[in-house]
Amino acid sequence: MKHNLSQGREIVAIPGPSIIPDRVLSAMHRAMPDIYEGDLTTVIDSVWAWLPEVVQTSGRVFVPIGNGHAAWEMALSNTLSRGDHVLVLNCGRFAAIWAEMAEFNGLTVEVMEAEEGFANEPSALEERLRADVDRKIAAVLTVHVDTATSVRNDVPALRQAIDAAGHPALFMVDCIASMGCERFEMDAWGVDVTIAASQKGMMTPPGLGLVWANEKALAAHESADLRTRYWDWTYRSEDGPYYLRFCGTPPVSHLFGLAEALAMMAEEGWEARWERHRVLADGVRAAVDAWSTPGGIGFIAQREDQRSDSVTSVTTGSIDAVELRRLCRQQMGVTLGLGIGSDESTSFRIGHMGHVNAPAILGVLGSIETALTSMGAPLGSSGVQAATAALSQ
Ligand SMILES: *Cc1c(COP(=O)(O)O)cnc(C)c1O
């Protein structure tokens, strides 16, 4: 590419942090308020009223100041005891990192790997739990969407596997990459602990973890010995003064931002929001499919019905993904996600989560196609044309 076309509004198409709406940024841009009464307490009440609805639960919500890792730690430390056995279902990279944390924190960890490029098999889970005759496994940990492979697990099917084995383990699901983008029904799907964070589909800057717990998880909390004061659910009880919910000063600006993001989600409506993500993801998938060639572009997630609606991981074969990302960023103003898990020169990721619309996605796809064309990369056919055809349906 001879020309630099990057001056203009920068677009991030990484799987988090994602594009933050101007409404959210404006809501955050304000002087520090009284933290004991007034606007802030009203905003905290509204956030607490909305959050259970986001995952459709009658359980409780906790909001640690921190990223997704903080939410992971809060979930583990509040429900488990040193030496407890946890079974981790990994279908990429992220459940395995959670497993490393669990091990470091004193849990006994067993990881079940999915076949590469596929979701975790419910039947394998059922078989493993049936074999656990002494009921040693205290919790099953997994992700809804793995952000490295962009594979989506079938959460209700995993729950059914646990029930079919008649196993009492807690079921904890990391929805950091999918929350606010894909359907998730915590109570109906039988999830005991749900984990998310502010910076992906929730359209708020990084800095807030989100953890939802049902009755079963709250009961496990009573006897959990990994509890520490900072993360403790009891100490952060919503009946206490506001500062206890955050174990200290509230994350003021983030709360104003999250409240605005939740208002935007409520205005759009959940069904419409999930549908928008699905249709835009169909556009991305149509493009990747059109570009694909043997030895060139292809999907990392092997099964169509296991491809997430919030992120798409792409293998590039012989095409240099480092150069592709460099051209997109430096020459066109689009930041693509780094490939994780394999060599970064042979894969990349497209985030399509949260505040994204048709021009954002078509712009990203058009920029990728422009860069690929300028690199002389082998392409099956035009991804932009395929995406516009998909979106026009
Ligand atoms: C992003 C992500 C994480 C890590 O979140 P941080 O905010 O970086 O700690 C964990 N799990 C999944 C599935 C993610 O997408």
PDBQT file of the ligand as one rigid body, heavy atoms in Angstrom, charges set to zero:
ROOT
HETATM    1  C1  LIG A 401     -10.724 -11.475  28.042  1.00  0.00    +0.000 C 
HETATM    2  C2  LIG A 401     -10.998 -12.768  28.678  1.00  0.00    +0.000 A 
HETATM    3  C3  LIG A 401     -10.460 -13.116  29.931  1.00  0.00    +0.000 A 
HETATM    4  C4  LIG A 401      -9.489 -12.245  30.659  1.00  0.00    +0.000 C 
HETATM    5  O1  LIG A 401     -10.036 -11.044  31.026  1.00  0.00    +0.000 OA
HETATM    6  P1  LIG A 401      -9.077  -9.905  31.616  1.00  0.00    +0.000 P 
HETATM    7  O2  LIG A 401      -9.985  -8.741  31.774  1.00  0.00    +0.000 OA
HETATM    8  O3  LIG A 401      -8.001  -9.702  30.610  1.00  0.00    +0.000 OA
HETATM    9  O4  LIG A 401      -8.545 -10.402  32.903  1.00  0.00    +0.000 OA
HETATM   10  C5  LIG A 401     -10.826 -14.315  30.482  1.00  0.00    +0.000 A 
HETATM   11  N1  LIG A 401     -11.656 -15.163  29.847  1.00  0.00    +0.000 NA
HETATM   12  C6  LIG A 401     -12.168 -14.877  28.648  1.00  0.00    +0.000 A 
HETATM   13  C7  LIG A 401     -13.085 -15.855  27.996  1.00  0.00    +0.000 C 
HETATM   14  C8  LIG A 401     -11.853 -13.670  28.032  1.00  0.00    +0.000 A 
HETATM   15  O5  LIG A 401     -12.362 -13.392  26.819  1.00  0.00    +0.000 OA
ENDROOT
TORSDOF 0
